[in-house]
Amino acid sequence: MSETIRQKIFEINQRFTTLPTGEARYTAIIEMGRTLPSYPNSLKTPERIVKGCQSTLYLDATLKEGKVYFQTSSEALISAGLAALLIAVYSGETPQTILTTPPDFLKDLGISASLSPNRSNGLYQIHLRMKQLAIPFLNLS
């Protein structure tokens, strides 16, 4: 695990472990989704839709200086927030790091356990899509 991803996970842990309830965690996740940068309409194409999410969620990746950067958009606040949580950890990392670092921090925070089965599946699908988008960049980084 890279030092940068370790630091990002530490910061997420600091932010979420101080929250008293599952409801407070949901609120924090939704707030993360609200802070996402705007997503260009030109990128709202069918191939960028993450399959398996309850709502339409777009995810795009670019490679800059050997690191993958993600951007996303969803009208559903919880979906946007879950994507923002993953982006906070994985964006700016190498393709190799994205592919080899599982989102175990979600279990540690109790986020996975507090999601409905459909939301858990959506979260899994977002992470899977991030990995799929990172694969073509392996030989370019």
Order of alpha helices (4+ residues) and beta strands (2+ residues): alpha-alpha-beta-beta-alpha-alpha-alpha-alpha
